[in-house]
Amino acid sequence: MNWKDKSVLVTGGTGSFGRKFVEIMLREHQPRRLVIFSRDELKQHDMRKDGFDHPNLRYFIGDVRDVDRLRRAMQGVDVVVHAAALKQVPVCEYNPIEAVMTNVMGARSVIDAALDTGVSKVVGLSTDKAVNPVNLYGATKLVAEKLFVDANAYSGDGPTRFACVRYGNVVGSRGSVIPLFLEQRRTGTVTITDDRMTRFWITLEQGVRLVVNTVEQMHGGEIFVPKIPSMKLTDLVKAIAPDCRTHVVGIRPGEKLHEVLVSEDEARQTVELDDVYVIQPMHPWWQPEKMAGARRVPDGFRFTSDTNTRWLRADELSGLVQCD
């Protein structure tokens, strides 16, 4: 795929993922036009001040809830990366209608605008919390995944294809536990919710490269899941605040002990490549032979943070935190 011929739009382009996506796209792929679509003028201003002022960049103020604004922004766009979301679990629990409006209805708006303007490829960002969700954020992302997969049926013989990526906790993203631990480190005590807790771990750069590869590999309808390592919350504390005491405060509402990226039920339609699992859609329009070189996962397979075969040590985690 020749990105230099493409016009690319990223929703939520001023967020943690969006900034890293723009950085890598400008440095390595040089698309003909790169549109940052977000609702916060201050964050767009700050991005410009931070050096994101390339001639191929365009800054669009808009909300993903506004389908007319999305249609305007997607005129002439070839690829859309949908990263905009309300993602803080406590915020979504306290403001459920707002979470639904942005994460579900916003996904619908992106789909409708992409179909109406003839965008070629659309990739939506999802989360491990969408699998067997126990909180509203996860539930809204589950619905968004379903909308994206089934949008391929609406496209029919049209040019637009939709796919998703699904991954775990991100190093350095806003609202992650790392900034909290770094702040608490100054006090000498770090709070954790449960010392048994495990999480999947991915860097922003790995997330961006997953999305880029998905755009290049997708046929429409797939959910791409990276083969990423797990971490123990206690190991993260050792990496960031090795000399601090830990205080266990108990699991918060909407939290799990362990996360799931591919459930046992989804495994029935899951294949694997060297670096990703691909959950294929259960629809008559899907042709399994599209995924060349893919292998079926074994019966009873599940990809969970506590049964993962890959684990990060404290020193590896420390290196990731420093380099991201």
C-alpha positions as CSV (number, residue, x, y, z in Angstrom):
1,M,0.0,0.0,0.0
2,N,1.4,3.4,-1.0
3,W,0.5,5.7,1.8
4,K,1.9,8.7,0.0
5,D,-1.1,8.6,-2.4
6,K,-3.6,8.4,0.5
7,S,-5.6,11.0,2.5
8,V,-5.9,9.8,6.1
9,L,-8.2,11.0,8.9
10,V,-7.9,10.1,12.6
11,T,-10.7,10.9,15.0
12,G,-9.5,11.7,18.5
13,G,-6.3,12.8,16.8
14,T,-5.1,14.9,19.8
15,G,-5.2,12.0,22.2
16,S,-2.3,9.8,23.3
17,F,-2.8,7.4,20.4
18,G,-3.6,10.1,17.9
19,R,-0.4,12.0,18.6
20,K,1.8,8.9,18.3
21,F,-0.1,7.9,15.1
22,V,0.4,11.3,13.5
23,E,4.1,11.3,14.6
24,I,4.8,7.8,13.0
25,M,2.7,8.5,9.8
26,L,4.6,11.8,9.1
27,R,8.0,10.2,9.9
28,E,7.6,6.9,8.0
29,H,4.7,7.0,5.6
30,Q,4.1,10.7,4.5
31,P,0.5,10.5,3.5
32,R,-0.7,13.1,0.9
33,R,-3.0,14.6,3.6
34,L,-3.4,13.8,7.3
35,V,-6.5,15.1,9.0
36,I,-6.7,15.5,12.8
37,F,-10.3,15.4,13.8
38,S,-11.1,16.3,17.4
39,R,-13.3,18.5,19.5
40,D,-10.8,20.3,21.7
41,E,-9.2,23.5,20.2
42,L,-6.7,23.8,23.0
43,K,-5.3,20.3,22.4
44,Q,-5.0,21.1,18.7
45,H,-3.2,24.4,19.5
46,D,-0.9,22.5,21.9
47,M,-0.1,19.9,19.1
48,R,0.9,22.7,16.8
49,K,3.1,24.2,19.5
50,D,4.7,20.8,20.1
51,G,5.9,20.7,16.5
52,F,3.0,19.0,14.7
53,D,2.8,21.6,12.0
54,H,3.6,19.7,8.8
55,P,2.3,21.1,5.4
56,N,0.3,17.9,4.9
57,L,-1.5,18.2,8.3
58,R,-5.0,19.5,8.6
59,Y,-6.8,20.3,11.9
60,F,-10.5,19.8,11.9
61,I,-12.6,20.8,14.9
62,G,-15.6,18.5,15.3
63,D,-17.3,15.9,17.4
64,V,-17.9,12.3,16.3
65,R,-21.5,12.6,17.4
66,D,-22.0,15.1,14.5
67,V,-22.3,13.1,11.4
68,D,-22.6,16.1,9.1
69,R,-19.3,17.4,10.3
70,L,-17.7,14.0,9.8
71,R,-19.1,13.9,6.3
72,R,-17.4,17.3,5.6
73,A,-14.1,16.1,7.1
74,M,-14.1,12.8,5.2
75,Q,-14.5,14.4,1.7
76,G,-11.7,12.9,-0.4
77,V,-10.4,10.8,2.5
78,D,-9.2,7.2,1.7
79,V,-8.4,5.8,5.2
80,V,-10.1,6.6,8.6
81,V,-8.7,5.6,12.0
82,H,-11.4,5.9,14.6
83,A,-9.7,6.5,18.0
84,A,-12.1,9.0,19.6
85,A,-13.8,7.7,22.7
86,L,-14.7,8.3,26.3
87,K,-12.5,5.7,27.9
88,Q,-12.2,6.4,31.7
89,V,-14.2,3.6,33.4
90,P,-15.4,5.8,36.4
91,V,-16.4,8.6,34.1
92,C,-18.4,6.3,31.9
93,E,-20.1,4.7,34.9
94,Y,-21.1,8.1,36.2
95,N,-22.1,9.5,32.8
96,P,-23.6,6.5,31.0
97,I,-25.6,8.5,28.4
98,E,-22.6,10.5,27.4
99,A,-20.5,7.3,27.0
100,V,-23.2,5.8,24.8
101,M,-23.5,9.0,22.7
102,T,-19.7,9.1,22.1
103,N,-18.7,5.5,21.9
104,V,-21.8,4.0,20.3
105,M,-23.6,6.7,18.4
106,G,-20.2,8.2,17.5
107,A,-19.2,4.9,16.0
108,R,-22.4,4.9,14.0
109,S,-21.7,8.5,12.8
110,V,-18.2,7.4,11.6
111,I,-19.7,4.5,9.8
112,D,-22.5,6.5,8.1
113,A,-20.1,9.3,7.1
114,A,-17.5,6.8,5.7
115,L,-20.2,5.0,3.7
116,D,-21.7,8.3,2.3
117,T,-18.3,9.7,1.3
118,G,-16.8,6.5,-0.2
119,V,-13.9,6.1,2.2
120,S,-11.9,2.9,1.3
121,K,-10.9,1.6,4.7
122,V,-12.0,2.3,8.3
123,V,-10.3,0.9,11.4
124,G,-11.9,1.3,14.8
125,L,-9.9,1.0,18.1
126,S,-11.3,-1.3,20.7
127,T,-10.2,-2.8,24.0
128,D,-9.9,-6.0,26.0
129,K,-12.7,-4.6,28.2
130,A,-15.1,-5.2,25.3
131,V,-14.8,-9.0,25.9
132,N,-17.3,-10.2,28.5
133,P,-17.8,-6.6,29.7
134,V,-18.4,-5.8,33.3
135,N,-18.5,-2.0,33.0
136,L,-20.3,0.4,30.7
137,Y,-17.1,1.4,28.9
138,G,-16.5,-2.2,27.9
139,A,-20.2,-2.6,26.9
140,T,-20.1,0.5,24.6
141,K,-16.9,-0.7,22.9
142,L,-18.5,-4.2,22.4
143,V,-21.4,-2.5,20.6
144,A,-19.0,-0.4,18.6
145,E,-17.2,-3.5,17.5
146,K,-20.4,-5.1,16.4
147,L,-21.4,-2.0,14.5
148,F,-18.0,-1.9,12.7
149,V,-18.1,-5.6,11.7
150,D,-21.7,-5.5,10.5
151,A,-21.1,-2.2,8.6
152,N,-19.5,-4.3,5.9
153,A,-22.9,-5.7,5.1
154,Y,-24.2,-2.1,4.6
155,S,-21.3,-1.4,2.3
156,G,-22.1,-4.4,0.1
157,D,-20.4,-4.0,-3.3
158,G,-19.4,-0.5,-2.3
159,P,-15.8,0.6,-1.8
160,T,-15.9,0.9,2.0
161,R,-14.5,-1.8,4.3
162,F,-14.5,-1.8,8.1
163,A,-12.3,-3.6,10.7
164,C,-11.3,-3.3,14.3
165,V,-8.2,-3.7,16.4
166,R,-8.5,-4.8,20.0
167,Y,-5.7,-4.5,22.6
168,G,-5.0,-4.0,26.3
169,N,-3.6,-1.4,28.6
170,V,-1.3,1.2,26.9
171,V,2.0,2.4,28.3
172,G,1.9,6.2,28.8
173,S,-1.7,6.8,27.7
174,R,-3.7,9.4,29.5
175,G,-5.5,8.1,32.5
176,S,-3.4,4.9,32.7
177,V,-2.1,3.6,36.1
178,I,1.5,4.6,35.4
179,P,1.1,8.4,35.9
180,L,-0.8,7.6,39.1
181,F,2.0,5.4,40.4
182,L,4.6,8.0,39.4
183,E,2.7,10.6,41.4
184,Q,2.2,8.4,44.4
185,R,5.9,7.4,44.4
186,R,6.7,10.8,45.9
187,T,4.6,9.9,49.0
188,G,6.4,6.6,49.6
189,T,3.1,4.6,49.3
190,V,1.5,3.2,46.1
191,T,-2.1,2.0,46.1
192,I,-3.2,-1.1,44.2
193,T,-6.7,-2.6,44.0
194,D,-5.7,-6.3,44.2
195,D,-2.3,-7.9,44.3
196,R,-3.5,-10.8,42.1
197,M,-4.5,-8.5,39.2
198,T,-3.0,-9.0,35.7
199,R,-3.2,-6.9,32.6
200,F,-2.2,-7.0,28.9
201,W,0.5,-4.5,28.1
202,I,1.2,-2.6,24.8
203,T,3.1,0.5,24.0
204,L,1.6,3.4,22.0
205,E,4.0,2.7,19.1
206,Q,3.0,-1.0,19.0
207,G,-0.6,0.1,18.9
208,V,0.0,2.5,16.0
209,R,1.9,-0.1,14.1
210,L,-0.9,-2.6,14.7
211,V,-3.3,-0.2,13.1
212,V,-1.1,0.6,10.2
213,N,-0.7,-3.2,9.5
214,T,-4.4,-3.7,9.9
215,V,-5.2,-1.1,7.2
216,E,-2.8,-2.9,4.9
217,Q,-4.0,-6.5,5.7
218,M,-7.7,-6.1,6.3
219,H,-10.5,-7.3,3.9
220,G,-13.3,-6.1,6.1
221,G,-15.1,-7.5,9.1
222,E,-12.1,-8.8,11.1
223,I,-11.0,-7.9,14.6
224,F,-7.2,-7.9,14.9
225,V,-5.7,-8.8,18.3
226,P,-2.0,-8.5,18.9
227,K,0.0,-11.2,20.6
228,I,1.1,-9.0,23.5
229,P,2.6,-9.9,26.9
230,S,0.9,-9.8,30.3
231,M,2.0,-8.0,33.4
232,K,1.3,-8.4,37.1
233,L,0.2,-5.2,38.8
234,T,2.7,-5.9,41.6
235,D,5.5,-6.2,39.0
236,L,4.6,-2.8,37.6
237,V,4.9,-1.3,41.1
238,K,8.3,-2.9,41.4
239,A,9.4,-1.4,38.1
240,I,8.1,2.1,38.8
241,A,8.3,2.4,42.6
242,P,10.6,-0.3,43.9
243,D,11.2,1.4,47.3
244,C,7.6,2.2,48.1
245,R,5.1,0.5,50.3
246,T,2.0,-0.9,48.7
247,H,-1.5,-0.4,50.1
248,V,-4.3,-2.7,48.8
249,V,-7.6,-0.8,48.5
250,G,-9.8,-3.4,46.9
251,I,-11.2,-3.8,43.4
252,R,-13.3,-0.8,42.2
253,P,-16.7,-1.1,40.5
254,G,-16.4,-2.3,36.9
255,E,-12.9,-3.8,37.3
256,K,-11.8,-7.4,36.6
257,L,-9.0,-9.4,38.2
258,H,-7.9,-10.5,34.7
259,E,-8.7,-9.3,31.2
260,V,-9.6,-11.3,28.0
261,L,-8.5,-10.5,24.5
262,V,-10.0,-13.5,22.7
263,S,-12.8,-15.5,24.5
264,E,-13.3,-19.2,24.1
265,D,-16.5,-18.6,22.1
266,E,-14.7,-16.2,19.7
267,A,-11.9,-18.8,19.3
268,R,-14.2,-20.8,17.1
269,Q,-13.8,-18.2,14.3
270,T,-10.2,-17.1,15.2
271,V,-7.1,-17.7,13.2
272,E,-3.5,-16.7,13.9
273,L,-0.7,-15.1,12.0
274,D,2.9,-14.7,13.4
275,D,2.1,-11.6,15.4
276,V,-1.7,-11.3,15.6
277,Y,-4.9,-13.3,16.2
278,V,-7.7,-12.5,13.7
279,I,-11.3,-13.0,14.8
280,Q,-13.2,-13.5,11.6
281,P,-16.9,-12.5,11.2
282,M,-19.6,-15.2,11.3
283,H,-21.4,-13.9,8.2
284,P,-22.2,-15.4,4.8
285,W,-20.3,-12.6,3.0
286,W,-17.0,-13.6,4.7
287,Q,-14.6,-15.9,2.8
288,P,-12.1,-17.6,5.2
289,E,-9.5,-18.1,2.5
290,K,-9.0,-14.4,2.5
291,M,-6.5,-14.7,5.3
292,A,-3.6,-16.3,3.4
293,G,-1.2,-18.3,5.6
294,A,-3.4,-18.1,8.7
295,R,-3.7,-21.1,11.1
296,R,-6.7,-22.1,13.2
297,V,-6.3,-21.7,16.9
298,P,-6.8,-25.0,18.9
299,D,-10.1,-26.0,20.4
300,G,-10.8,-24.4,23.7
301,F,-8.3,-21.6,23.1
302,R,-8.6,-18.4,25.0
303,F,-6.2,-15.4,25.2
304,T,-6.4,-14.1,28.8
305,S,-4.0,-12.0,30.8
306,D,-3.6,-14.6,33.6
307,T,-3.0,-17.6,31.3
308,N,-0.8,-15.8,28.8
309,T,2.5,-17.6,27.9
310,R,4.4,-14.3,27.6
311,W,5.1,-12.2,30.7
312,L,7.0,-9.0,31.2
313,R,9.6,-8.8,34.0
314,A,9.9,-5.7,36.2
315,D,13.1,-4.6,34.4
316,E,11.5,-5.0,31.0
317,L,8.5,-2.9,32.2
318,S,10.8,-0.3,33.4
319,G,12.5,-0.1,30.0
320,L,9.2,0.3,28.3
321,V,8.1,3.1,30.6
322,Q,11.3,5.0,29.9
323,C,11.3,4.6,26.2
324,D,7.7,5.3,25.4
